[in-house]
Amino acid sequence: MDVFLASLSALGQGFANLTWQATVMLLLGCLLLYLAVARGIEPLLLIPIGFGVILGNLPLAGLSAQDEHGVIKLLYDAGILTELFPVLLFIGLGAMIDFGPMLANPMVLIFGAAGQFGIFLTLFLALALGFAKQEAISIAVIGACDGPTAIYVTSKFARDLLPAVSIAAYSYMSLVPILQPPIMRFLTTKKERATVMPAADKKVSKKVKILFPVVAGILTILIAPMGAPLMGMLMLGNFLKESGVVDRLTKVSESTLANTVTLFLGLCIGASMLGANFLQWRTILILLLGLVAISLDTVAGVLLGKFMYVVTKGKINPLLGAAGTSAFPMSARVVQKVGQKANPRNFLLFHAIGANTGGQIGSVMAAAVMLAIMAGMGIGPLP
């Protein structure tokens, strides 16, 4: 009888070890699943993250990213700490991107540069708030609005911030349709938003599309070698697509590879969000700084768009500046939606996609610059 009672008591050990922090995180995980399933908000990201949060915070389950010999710990060490998952994800992203709209109108590249402004301003803000240099760099890169890039940089310099930085980057990416329109409407007049841009009549040849990832990859890596893993894989994925001779590799990259890595990446990030570590004022501050960074990206892009509107005497719709972030293709869709609401004859999507792909290149370049700054200061990555 004593053995039987002892066995029964062992069955309740999970409940006995359930803390209030773990309970809050379990509810947060359920909320993420609800948003993904019921509201359709980035389900490919939020479902693995949400389920990872639940699994990682179940007491005695051994499924957090910190539990030695656990299966998720193995995935975390192999894919996150080695930066393998972000790098592989960029191959899939490159295979999905069409640089044609950007090549047809190279001027939109300047919006991709302006869309990274929030990164550098947030860097100084984080330093002013007392974060260490490595931490400030990692927090600022949230402004790239690019989850893999944020994970790549943070895994190098501030792994303890990885859960907060990752959830901020991916959450704000999914919230772009909510965050950007108010800023766009506040900074522009209805007349500016209603500006009709002519359809691009310049066709980009197949040869140019094939040469672009090779030439762009070489030049950008020579300029900013620290970004080589991300930029190199991005351009590799795009070359697979544009070459037209490896359809199987292209399909695997843009579907199987990208989806598999997204699944494991989200699961690992969620399982690293442990209540005792995540529910702190420091985490809330990181989330707020990330919001500032992404908002400033949009502000800088739209203000540059307004400048271009004046310089071109009303030929450039300033909303294009909001597509300079690397939240691809969400930002481009937002620009199209806001522009068409101001003028039903507005079709900005082609131009916005060009700015959006420029922002993808810009985010990697910005991260590379940040890494170069760290190297110049004698601060190397974590072992």
Summary of the structure (lengths in Angstrom):
residues: 383
radius of gyration: 22.0
end to end distance: 52.9
largest distance: 88.9
contacts: 1459
relative contact order: 0.18
helix: 77%
strand: 0%
